[in-house]
Amino acid sequence: MRSFRNCWHLWLLLSLVSPAMADTQQPPEHMVYLRTIAPGIEQDIRYAGAHNFTGHPLDGYAASECLLSLDAAQALARVHTTLQAQGYGLKVFDCYRPSRAVADMGRFATEPGDPRKAEFYPRVDKQDFWRLGYVARVSNHSRGSTVDLTLTGPNALPADTWTPSAAQTDCTAPYGQRWRDGALDMGTGYDCFDERAHTANPTIDAAAKDNRQRLSRAMEKEGFSGYDKEWWHFTYATGAVRKDVMDFPITPLSAHDVLGNSQQLIVVTSKNWTDVQGTAQRYERDGSTFRKRGDAFAVVVGKNGMAWGKGLVGVEPGADPVKREGDGKAPAGVFKLGTAFGFEKTANTRLSYLALTPTTECVDDARSAHYNALVDGATMSKDWNSSEQMRQEAGYQQGIFIEHNTPASPAAGSCIFFHIWRSPTSPTAGCTAMEPANIAGLFGWLDPALSPLLVQMPEAQYERYRDLWHLPQR
């Protein structure tokens, strides 16, 4: 990240004509939205808004989305999965950064005005950002391999909602006093241009040191290397190192972005919003389209039918129903498929697999920090009053977590699975159930490397979005 102030204007001129800069308006094929790979990772993309050291949204951030190279995104998903097993998680602040945004930072550092100095750099002159290593002349973020992130967990203070009128508090202030970003105590806030933000700074307290070390160990295990002046900054260093910087703008995630990366689809449709019976069909990508894999099979959904859920693709529900906690409705939308689970110790599946124990629970208490998560109730301090005891439900002998409402919004619905049905006419509390042979077939067929997705909705809604989203014909 290091650069020199007296090189700035020369670099800015050269960057406008550099042949190494990929300045197309569309992301290259190797770049993906993190939300399509790991929707459980929280996102707070600071440069898409004004809560950053410049006090304004940076050029090129037309949406609050994290994009990374596919290999970096997949590695980050593995980090998140490992941390989840320990009761922790990730929140990203910045990922791919258009080179025009780097230039925007440079302009800010040479122009008058310090609208957010009191929070982000109270002891630093902004003209020294380059010399001190806090702002880059050419950023690895623009190569798609670098991410700024933090650690979440059960002892984190809840996140505040930022507004331009929010009081500015020094980013090095004690944990309970500085801006609350929903993360654990890392010693300083994000983008804190101060020596206390240096990864190995000895003046931070023991809890913050432990959290930094936990984050660094998890990231390094999957091939990320840190930056000594910023505890939040990691670059994926495994595989081919891309030398070119990119300048395409960050735009909202579309259905095409989501479905274009998927090689496997499961399409579930019902006759209407209130029907409890439906049909599932598997598809595999064949060039730019999908072809059917095997025969369609019967499923049952929620006892009150379906409602639009919180998935990878946003829709305007209009007069259509919207999924809520406890409504007895299965979620409609496009969803990533997560962990497989079951009563046996092992399973024939390439999905990550969780062997259920008598203490495995799925938390459906919307007030809990573990809402919509599978947890081991014997090893965690309980902050919930309601959950599903997974081993007590015969239908969970084999199941797959459907990543609806991930990350979880309170009361938007929880604990949605594929699982074994009681009978072809017995609906669920909101899951999608099928006969044992078909859930076993999904176990053997699904491959996380092929980005499998569930597309689930009534027939009329499917036809409405089929051409727009490039969905296969049923």
N, C-alpha and C positions, 0 to 999 in steps of 0.2 A: 504493500500500500504506500510505500514511501515515494516521495517526489520532491520537487524543489520549486519554490515560489517564482524564482526568476525564469523558470522554463515554461510557466503556465501559458502565456499568450502565444509563444511559439508552438507549443503542443496543440493548443486549440486550433490554430491555423492549419497545422499539418493533419490533425484528425479529420478535418472536413474533406480532405482529398485522399486520405490514406486508402490504398487498395486493399489493405488487410481487414478493413472494417466491413462487416456484413450488415448493410443498412437497408435490407429489404423490409417490407411492411408485414411480412408473415413470418412466424417462427420457423426455423429449420426443423427438419423431421426429427432430429435427435432431442429437441426441446419439448418438454411435457409440463402440463399443469400438475403441481404436486397433489392437488385435491383429487385427481383421477387415480393416483397411485397410493396415496396415504391420506384419506379424508379425515382420519382421526387426529392428525397433527393440527393443532390450532394455528390460526394465522392472524397476525396483527401487522399488516404491511404498512409501516410507518410513512414511507415516502409517497404513498398514494394519498396521504392527507397532510395536514399542517402540523401534526404533533411530531416534529423532528427538529434537528438543530437549525434548519433554514427557516422554519416557520411557514413554509408553503409546500404544496404538492410539487414534486419534481417533474420536470419535463419527461414525457414518455410513460408516465404511470397513469394510464386511463382506466385502470381497474385495480382493486386491492386483491391481487392474486400472486401466488408464488409460482414461478416457472423455474425448472432446473433441467439439466441434461438428464436423459433417462437413467443412465447408470448412477448418477448422483442421487436422483429421486428414489430409486430402488434401494440404494444403500441407506438413505435417511429413513425410509420405511422400516428397514431392519433395525436401525437404532431405536426407533420408536417402539417396535414390538418388544425388544429386549428390555427397555425401560418400563414398559407397561407391566411386564411380568414382575417387576420390582415395586410397582405402585406409583411410578412416575410417568412423565410424558414430555412432549416437546411443544413449543410454540415458536413459530418463525416470525421474524420482523422484516427480513429482506432476503431476496434470493437473486434471480437474474435481475440485473440493473442495466437498462439501455445506456449506451455510451453518451447519449444526449443528456441523461440524468447526471452522469459524472461531470459533464461540462457545466450543467446547471449548478452543481455544488461548487465548482471552480469559480463561476461568475459571482456566486454569493460571497465567497471568501475574499473577493477583491473589491466588492462594492460596499458602500456605507450601510450601517444598520445592523442591529443585533437583537432581533425580536425574541429569540429564545435562549439568549446567553445565560440568564440566571439559572436555567434548568440544566442545559447540556454542556456548557463550557465556561463556568463562572470564573475560572482562574487562568484561562487561555485566551490570547489574542487570536482572532480567527485567521489573521494573515500568517499565523504560524502552524496552521493545520497540517500543511504538507511536511514541513520540517520535523514536526513531532510525530508524523506517521499516522495521523487520524483521517486524512483524506488522500485519496490516490490520484495520480495523474492518469494512469490506466488501471482499471480495477478488474480483478479476477471475477467479480460479480458479473461483468459484461461478457464473460466467457461461459457462463451458465453452470459453473462448478462450485460456486461459493455461496454460503448461506450464513445469515445472522440469526441466531436463535437462543432460546433460554430453556430452562428446566421447570416443568410444572410438577405439582405433587400435592399430597394431602394436607400439608401444613402451610400452603400458600395462602396469603391474604387474597380475598376476592378482588377481581379487576374493577377499577373505576372506569366510568365512561368519560372520555375526554371531550371537552368543548373549548373553543378559543378563549373563553373567559376563565378557564381553570387557572388557579394560582400556580406560579412557577416555584418549584422547590428544588434546591440543589440536588443533582443526581447522586451525590455522595452522602446525602443525609441518611440517618438510620432507616432501616427497612420499613418500619411502620410510619415513617414521616414522608418519605419521598413518594413519587408517583407510583401507584399500585397498578402493575401490569398483569396481575393474575399469576405471576410466577413465584418461585421460591426466592429466598434471599440469595442473590449472587454477589453481594458486596457493593454494587452500584446499579443504577438503572441502565437501560440500553442506550447506546450512542453517547456514553458519558466520556467526554474528552478530558480525562484526568488520569493521573498515575494510579489511582486506586482501581481503575478499570483494567490495568495491566494484569494479565492472567495470573502471574505468580506474585502479585503485590503482597508483602508481608503484613500490612496494617489492617487488612479486613479480618472479621471475626471468624471463629472456628466453623460455625455453621455455613457461612458463605464459602469458605475454603473447601469444605466437604462437598458442597453443591457444585462448585466449579470443577472439582476433581471427578465427581461422578459423571458430569456432562462430558468432560474431556475424555475420560476412559471409554465411555460408550461410543463416542464419535470416532476415536482413534481405532477402536476395534474393527470398525467397518471401513477404514481407509481414509478418514478425514484428518487433516492436520490443522492445528490451531494457529493463532496469530498472537504473539506475545504481548501486544499492546491493547488487545480487545478480547476479553474473555468470551464474547458471543460469536466470534468470527471463525469459520471453519471452511476449508477448501478440500474438496474431494480429490485425492492425489493418486488414486488407483486407476490404471488403464491409460489410454492415450490422453496426453495433455493437449488441449486445444489452444492454439496460439492466437487465433483471430478473436477479436471482440465483435459484439453484435449490437445492433441499434434498433431492432424492431420494437414498436411500442407494446406495452402490456395492456391487453384488452380483456373484456369480460370473457369468462369461460362459456363456450357455447356447447350445444348438444353435439355438434360435429367434432369439437375438440375432445369431448368425452368418448363418444362412440368410435371415433376414428382410430383410437389406440387399442380398442378391444378386438381380440381374436375369437372370443367365445361369448355368446349371449344365451341367456335363458329368458324367454318371453312368456309371461303369465298373463292371460286375459280372462275376464269374466264377461257375462252378458251385459251387466249394468252395475251401477254403484252399490246396489243392495244385495246382489246375488252372492251366495256363499260358496258356490262351486265354480271352478274354472278349469282352464287347460294350460299346460306348460309344453313348450317346444324348445329344444336345444338347437343352436345354430353355431356354425364355424365360419370364420372369414374365408372368402374365396375372392382374392383380389380386392376390388372396391365394394363388393357386395358380400352377402352371407348366404350360405346354403344350409339346409336342414340337416341335422344329425339325428338319426333315429326317428322313431314315431313320437307323436304327441302323447302326453299322459295326463290323467286327471289329478287335480289338486283341490283342496278346500282352503278358503281364506277366512277372514274374520267373521264372527257371528253377525256383525252388522255390515258386512261387505267391505268396501274399500273407501279410502279418502286420500287426497293428495298429501304425501309426506315430505320430509326434508331429505332430498337426495342430492345427486351430483348436478342435476339440471333444474333450474328454477322455472316455475310456471306461474302464470296468473290464474288462480283458481276460479275467479268470478263467482258464479253461483254454486260451483262444485264443492263438495265437502272437503274439509281440511283435517288431517290427522291430529288427535289430541290424546294425552295419556288416559288410559282406561276406557276409551270409547268403543272397544270391541271391533275396530276396523283395521284391516291390513293397509299398509302404506302403498300408495301409487306413486310411480316415478321411476327414476333410473338410479340404481344402487350398486355400490361395490360389494363384493362378497368377502367376508373376513374369515375368522377362525372356524375350523371344523371342530366338533366336540362329540363326545359319546361316552358310554359306560366302559368300553374296553380300554386297556392301557395303551394300545397302539391301533392304528387304522391304516387301511390301504388308500392313502390320499397324498397328493402333493401339497395340499393346503396345510398351513400350520394347524396343529392338532392339539386340543386340550382334553386330557382324560379327566372326566368329571369325578369328583370325590364327594363324600357326604356333606362337605362344608362349602362346596361351590355354589355361589349364589349369583343371580343377575339382579342388580339393584334397580327397582322401579320407583323409588322415592325421589321425586323431582328436587327435593331440598338437599339431597346428598351430593357430595363432591364426586361420588362414584356412580351417579345416575347413568343408566344405560350401559353399564359395564359388567363383565363377568369377573368376579372376585373370589378370593378364598376368605370366607368369613372368619376362619380360625386364626388368620395371621394379620388381620387388619383391625384397626380401631374403628368400630362401627359408628357411622353418623347417619344411618338410615333406619327407618321403622318398617319398611316394606321391601320384600324381595321375593324372587322365585327360587325355591330350593331345587336345584337342577336335577339331582338324583331321584327326587320324589315324583318326577313326571316320566311315565313310561315312554312317551313320545320322544323324549330326548336321548334315547338309546343311540341315535345318530342324528346330528343336526349341523347346521351351518349358520353362523351369525350373519345376518343381513345388515349392512352398515347404514341403516336409516338413522337420521338425527345424530350424525357423527361429524364433528364434535357435538356434544349434547346441548340443546337448548331446553331450559326447564319446561316440563309438561308437554313437550312436543311428541312424546311417545317413546317407548323403550322396549328393549328385550324382544326384538323381532328376529325370528329365525325361519329357516327351512327345517322341518322336522317330520317325524313319522305321524301319520294321522291315526285317530281312534277308529274311524270308519269313513267310507266315501261320502257319508252324509253328515258327519259331525264337524261343524266349523270350529275355528280356533278363537283365541282371545285377541288375535291380531297378526298371527303368524301365517305362513303358507305351508300346508302339510300335504303329505303324499304317502303312498304305500312304501314299505321298507325297500323293495327292490329298486325303486326310483331314486330314493335318497342315496342308496349304495352306489347307484350308477353315477350320480353327481359326484360322490366322493372320488370315484376312480377317474372321472373325465376332467374335472376342473383342474386347471393349471394356473397358479398365480402369475407365472411368467407371461401368460397370454392375456392378462388384464380382463378376467371374466366379469361380466356385469349381469345384473337382473333388471329387466325392463318389465314393469308390472302395472297394469291399469285396465279399466273396462275397454271393451272392443271399440266403442265409438271414439273414445279419447285416443286409442292407439292409431286409428285411422286418421284422426285429426293431425297427429304429429308425425305420421310415418314418413311422408315425403320431406317435411321440414327437417327431421332428425336423421334422415337416411336409414330408417329402420327397414328390416326385411319384410316382405309380404308374409302374412300368416298362412 
